[in-house]
Amino acid sequence: KELVRVGKSPEGEISLDTTGRKPGRGAYVCPSAACFAKERKAKRFERALECTIPDEVYDAMQARIAEAEEEAHAE
């Protein structure tokens, strides 16, 4: 439950899966922007999901993780 799932739907859409229940292939990462950036650089999501992920999708997911991280520190 502490990890965030990056999922690939059967239609090929890549997104963050905060529920962990969306159908399709998935990869898990800690909910830290720094950790996400490290995984992105190493292309681990692309290997796990067996596809190429556009920069726009990476940027959107990274922004969402950074937002959640800021909210967690504000509490």
VEXTI-635427 format. One record per atom (N, C-alpha, C): x, y, z. Coordinates in steps of 0.05 Angstrom, whole numbers, padded with zeros to 5 digits, always signed. Layout:
N
XYZ;...
END
This chain:
75
+00016-00024+00000;+00000+00000+00000;+00017+00025+00000;+00042+00023+00007;+00060+00046+00008;+00070+00053-00020;+00068+00035-00039;+00079+00040-00065;+00057+00050-00084;+00065+00063-00105;+00047+00074-00126;+00050+00056-00150;+00028+00049-00162;+00028+00032-00186;+00027+00049-00212;+00044+00043-00230;+00043+00054-00257;+00031+00032-00274;+00008+00037-00286;-00005+00015-00301;-00008+00021-00330;-00010-00001-00345;-00015+00000-00374;-00041-00015-00378;-00061-00001-00387;-00088-00013-00391;-00087-00031-00415;-00107-00049-00418;-00108-00066-00442;-00108-00050-00468;-00118-00025-00467;-00119-00008-00491;-00092+00006-00496;-00073+00003-00478;-00046+00014-00481;-00041+00041-00468;-00061+00050-00452;-00058+00076-00438;-00041+00072-00413;-00021+00090-00410;-00003+00089-00386;-00013+00111-00367;-00016+00103-00341;-00024+00123-00321;-00017+00113-00293;-00018+00132-00274;-00015+00124-00246;-00040+00111-00237;-00037+00090-00222;-00060+00075-00212;-00059+00077-00182;-00072+00097-00171;-00071+00101-00142;-00087+00080-00126;-00106+00067-00140;-00122+00047-00127;-00108+00019-00127;-00091+00015-00146;-00077-00011-00149;-00095-00032-00160;-00118-00025-00171;-00138-00045-00180;-00145-00043-00210;-00133-00025-00224;-00139-00023-00253;-00129-00048-00267;-00143-00057-00287;-00134-00081-00302;-00110-00074-00319;-00094-00094-00325;-00071-00091-00342;-00045-00095-00327;-00024-00091-00342;+00003-00094-00332;+00011-00071-00313;+00027-00076-00293;+00035-00055-00275;+00063-00057-00265;+00073-00034-00256;+00100-00033-00243;+00096-00015-00219;+00111-00020-00198;+00108-00005-00173;+00133+00012-00167;+00128+00035-00154;+00150+00053-00147;+00142+00067-00121;+00162+00075-00106;+00157+00089-00081;+00145+00117-00088;+00128+00128-00071;+00115+00153-00077;+00133+00178-00073;+00157+00177-00084;+00176+00199-00082;+00183+00209-00109;+00183+00235-00113;+00190+00246-00140;+00219+00238-00147;+00237+00238-00128;+00265+00230-00133;+00267+00201-00142;+00252+00184-00129;+00252+00155-00136;+00240+00151-00164;+00218+00166-00169;+00205+00164-00196;+00225+00172-00218;+00239+00195-00213;+00258+00205-00233;+00280+00185-00238;+00289+00171-00217;+00311+00151-00220;+00301+00128-00237;+00276+00118-00232;+00265+00096-00247;+00260+00105-00276;+00252+00130-00280;+00247+00140-00307;+00273+00140-00323;+00294+00150-00311;+00320+00152-00324;+00330+00125-00332;+00326+00105-00315;+00335+00078-00321;+00317+00063-00340;+00294+00075-00347;+00274+00063-00365;+00263+00037-00354;+00260+00035-00328;+00250+00011-00315;+00220+00007-00321;+00205+00030-00322;+00177+00027-00328;+00173+00016-00356;+00189+00026-00375;+00186+00016-00403;+00192-00013-00405;+00211-00023-00390;+00218-00051-00391;+00196-00068-00377;+00186-00058-00355;+00165-00073-00340;+00139-00074-00356;+00132-00051-00369;+00107-00050-00383;+00109-00058-00412;+00133-00063-00421;+00138-00073-00448;+00128-00053-00469;+00134-00027-00466;+00126-00007-00485;+00143+00018-00482;+00141+00036-00501;+00155+00062-00500;+00135+00081-00488;+00144+00097-00468;+00127+00116-00455;+00135+00145-00464;+00116+00160-00475;+00123+00187-00484;+00130+00205-00461;+00147+00225-00466;+00156+00244-00445;+00133+00258-00432;+00112+00265-00448;+00088+00279-00437;+00075+00262-00415;+00074+00236-00419;+00061+00218-00399;+00079+00217-00374;+00105+00214-00378;+00124+00214-00356;+00121+00240-00340;+00121+00263-00354;+00119+00289-00340;+00094+00292-00324;+00071+00283-00335;+00046+00284-00321;+00046+00267-00296;+00057+00243-00298;+00058+00225-00275;+00077+00236-00254;+00100+00247-00262;+00119+00257-00244;+00107+00282-00229;+00093+00299-00243;+00080+00322-00231;+00059+00313-00210;+00045+00292-00216;+00024+00282-00198;+00037+00270-00172;+00059+00256-00175;+00074+00245-00152;+00085+00268-00135;+00097+00288-00148;+00108+00311-00134;+00086+00325-00118;+00063+00328-00130;+00040+00341-00117;+00032+00325-00092;+00029+00299-00095;+00021+00282-00073;+00042+00283-00050;+00068+00285-00058;+00089+00286-00039;+00088+00312-00023;+00083+00334-00037;+00080+00360-00023;+00057+00360-00004;+00034+00348-00012;+00011+00347+00005;+00017+00331+00030;+00032+00309+00027;+00038+00292+00050;+00056+00307+00070;+00074+00323+00059;+00092+00338+00077;+00078+00361+00090;+00057+00372+00078;+00041+00394+00089;+00024+00385+00113;+00017+00360+00114;+00000+00350+00135;+00013+00347+00161;
END
